[in-house]
Amino acid sequence: MLVLSASDNAVLLDLTTDAAVTTESYSDWGLLVVGALGNIASLLGNDSAQVTFTIDEGASADIVLEASATGGLLSLLSSMGVMVQQYSAATDAWTTVIDTSNAQWASLLTIGSNGVTLNVDNLTEGTYRALAYNTTLLAVGSFISLDATVTQIAAGILVGETSFSGNVITDADPEHGTDVAPAGTVVTQVTNSAGDVVTVTQDAATIQGTYGTLTINPDGSYTYTLTDIATTHLGQTDSFTYTIIANGVTANASLNISLGTDINAPGNVITVDDAASITFDATVAAIDNGVSSQNDLPC
């Protein structure tokens, strides 16, 4: 029985990013919006507790919104919800983008001992407002405190070494050793994470990955080139599956291009995943702007 064995590949590329990280805090205190689901936004008034913030063009942000209650409202936290709306200058209107009363957003809300907390990651550019509400009439007349922390990552790019070359069959990795395969072993096809399959011919094959392109030859030699250099891709992985054949026996393994994360793939008999790790030295400037007042926009 023919056994093919492939060892892991690991490489560190020296990349940096020019992206800046800013942390801004917003707070407001006012009346809690109380009403039936589907009618919450229409009940928002000038005295209602709400926070408004803007994410810059090309940036993304992680949001933490805390709604703190007191008195009798503490017994009504199970009927609390949080809504986030985005403003459109073209229509001069607000559109709901997150409402924790909907199942798809419910997991973002955490109920604590004195309020609720909403955590949202990767919110894109735009002007937003956030508010808390309660669907129980017993909450009418209650006041609530809202505090929002907006951690914004500016539009930046990755610069430095953005490519890696290796061989999925004959690589000689200094840590994991050399692959074991009989003479004549060749790569016949490669598949990306989307399921697209490309046949590897004598002229090589090029396939588009999630963040870059992979060009691979029948002898196993390949070059991966990172083409999407947005800072937000740090920590992601571009994965490919390749098929090799030797003396009529075929086997599959994965080539995982890790963007800033080391891959610890297990070493097994038959074919083992080849992992090329691209580690980014992504030093960013963190700026804390402190407490900011709410930006008022028309309701």
N, C-alpha and C positions, 0 to 999 in steps of 0.2 A: 504494500500500500504506500502510495506516494504521500509524503507529508511536507507541506509548505509552511515555513515559519517566517514571520516578519517582525522585526524589532521596531520599537517606537523611535520616532524622530523628534528632537526638540531643538529649537533655536530661539535665541533672544535677539530681537531687532531693537536698535536704539532709536526710538521715536519720542517726540515731544508734542505738546499741544499748546496753542496760544489762547485757549479758552479761559475766561475768568468766571469765577463763581461768586455770586452775591447772595446775601441773606437779608431779607427785608421782613419787618414785622408790622402788622396792621391790627388795629383793635377798634371795637365799637361796643356801645352799651345802649340798649333800647328795648322797645316792646318786642315780645316774641310774636311772630306771625302764627295765627291759629286759624285753621280752616280745613275743609275737606280736601282730599287728594284731587289733583287736577285743577284746583282753583287757588293754589297757594300763591303763585306769582302775582295774580291780580289783587291780592290783599296787601301787598307790600306798600308801606307808606313812608313818609319822611321820618317818622319817629320809630320805624322798625329797625331792629339791629341788623346791620349788614356791613360787609367789608368789600371794598373794590380795589383791584390791583391789575397791573398791566405786565404782561410778559413781552419782552422786546422781540423785534423782528428777527427770525432765524434762531431764536433761543428756545429752550424748554425749561420746565420748572417742576419741582416736587412741592406739593402743598400739604400742610398740616393745618387743619381748622379745628379749633376747640371751642365748643359752646358750653359755657358753664352756667348752671342753674342754682337757685337758692330756694329756701322755703318749701311750699307745697309742690312746686314744680319737680322737686327731686323724686317724688313718687310717681311722676308721669314720664319718666325718661324712656320707657319702652315704646311710647308713641311719638318720640322725637324723630325728626329727619333733617337732612341737610340737602340744600339745593345749590348748584353752581350754574350760573348763566353766563353766556358770552355776548358781548355787545357788537352789533353790526352798524357801522357808520352809514352804510349804504341805505339801510332801511330804518335807521334810528330806532332799533328795537332790540330786545334781549331774547335770546334763545336758550332754553334749558339744555345743558350738555350732560349734567349729572344730577340725578335725583335718587336718593337712597331708598325711596319707597319702591323703586323698580328692582326686580331681582338681580339684574346684571350689575347693579351698583351697591347692593345691600352689604356685600362683604367688605366694602371700604369703610363702613361705619362701625365704631367700637363704642359700647355703652360702658361708662365708668361709674364711679360712686357719686360724682357731682356734675355729670354732664356727658356729652357725646363728643367723639373725635372722628374726623374724616381725614383719611390719608389718600392722596392722589399723586401718582407718579407720571412724569413725562407729559405734562400739560403743555400744549404748543402755544405759539405767539398769539396775542390778542388781549383785549380788555375783558375782565371777568368781575362778577360780583357773587358773593356767597352769603347765604343766610340759613338760619336754622328755623324749623317750624315744628308745630305740634298739631296733631289731628284731633285732640280731645278738647271739647269745649270747656272742661274744667281748667284749662290753661289760659283762658281769656284773661287779659290784664296782667299777665306775668311779664317780668323783665328778664333779660338774659344778656350775658357778656360773651362777645365773640372775639377770639384771638386767632389770627392767621400768620403762619410762618411760611414765607415763599423763598425757596432756595432755587435760584435761577442760574442756569448754565448758559453763558453766552454762545453765540454761533462761533465756533472755532474749528480749526482743522488739525489733522495729525501730519507732522512733517518728520522726515528722516528716512530710514531704511524701510521701504514699503513693499519689498519683495523677498521671496525665499525660494531657493532652488535645492532640490534633493532628489532622491531616488527611492521609490516605494519598494523596490526589489533588492538593490545592492547597496543601500545606504550603510555607512559606517559611522553610526552615532557614537560619540565619545563616552556616553553614559550607558546606552542600552546595547551597544555592540552592532554586529553586522547581521543582515538578514541571511537566512539559509534557504536556498532554492536551487533546484537542479538547473544545469545549463539549458538554455533555450526557453526558459520561463519568460512569458511576455504578458503585457497588459492588453486586454481585448476591449474593454469598455469602461466608461466612468459615468457616474450619476451624481447630480447635485441634490441638495436637500428638498428641492421642489419636485423631484422625481423625473427630471429631464435626463434622458440617456443619450450619450454620444459614443459612437464606435471609434476606437483608437486605430487609425490606419498607419501606414508607413510614414505618412506626412505629419503625424502627430494629431492630437485632437485638442480643441480649445472649448471649454465649457464655462458658462457664467455662473458664479456662485452668488451668495447673498451679498457679499461685500467686496468681492474681487473676482478675478478670472484665473482659471487653472489651465495650463497647457501641459499635456502629458504625452510622452512617447511610448512606443511598444516596449522599449527596454526598461521602462519604469522611471526614467528621468522626467522631472517636471519642474515647472516654475509657477509659483503662485504670486500674483500681483494684486495688491490692495488698491482698489479703484475708488471706493466710497470712503473718503477720509474724514467724515464727520466725527467730531469728538464723542458724540452720543453712542458710537459703536464700541467704545471701550468695554471689554468684558464679554463681548459676544463671540460666537464661534461660527466659522464657515466650514461646513462638513461636506465631504464627498465620499462616495463608495466606488471602489474600483474592483474589476474582475481580472484575475490572472489565470493563466492556463499553462500547464506543463505536462507533456506526454498524455494529452487528452483529459487530464484532471483539472477541474476548475475550482476556484475558491474566491470568496469575496472578503474585503477588508475596508476599513474606513480611513480616510485621510482627514484629520481634523485640524483646521487652522484656527488656533485660539488667539483671539485679539485681546491681549492683556491678561489672560488667565492660563495658568499651567494646566495641562491635561494629564491626569494620572490613569491612563488606560491600562487594564490588566494585560499581562503577557500570557497568551494561551498557545496551545499547539494548533496545528493547521494555520490559518492566517490570523494575524493579530493586527489591531488598528494601528496605523501609522499616524502619529500626532506631531504636527509642526506648530510650536508655540511662539506666537508673536507677542512679545511683552513690551508694552508702551511705558516709557518713563513719562507719565502724564502729570507733570507738576503744574498745578493751577493756583491762581491767586484767589484766596478766599477773603471776601470783604463783608463785614457785618455792618449794615447801615443803621442798626438800632431800631427804635420804635418809630414808626411812620404813621402819620394821620391818614384817615380814609380819604380817598379821592371821590368827590361827589359827582355823580352823573345823574341825569334825569331818570326817573322811574319809568 
